[in-house]
Amino acid sequence: MSCSATGSGSAASARILAIPGVREAGVTTKLPLNGGTNGSYLVEGEKYDAKAPRPLVERSWVTSECFGAMGIPLRAGRLFTAASAPAKSGSGWPSEPTACAL
């Protein structure tokens, strides 16, 4: 079973994990390669300039269990948890391609 985009992450995951044979479950707002929400970003400390071109990024929200449930391995660094979530609303971690473009 992979990720589902319904309801509360922990409540949905708990119900899914109760199904016999399910080993992992996570929740996401968008499955890979399935469209989503685009927007631009500012790097922390960068000043906003309305005339400056901004690169587009794809935004997705996932529970910490989602990557394991989809079989996506950690390539470097560490896994995130709810406790390690950014304190500022709208902040987050970039993907590898986005980080390389910075």
Secondary structure by P-SEA (a helix, b strand, c coil): ccccccccaaaaaaaaaacccccccccccccccccccccccccccbbbbcccbbbbbbbbbbccccccccccccccccccccccccccccbbbbcaaaaaac
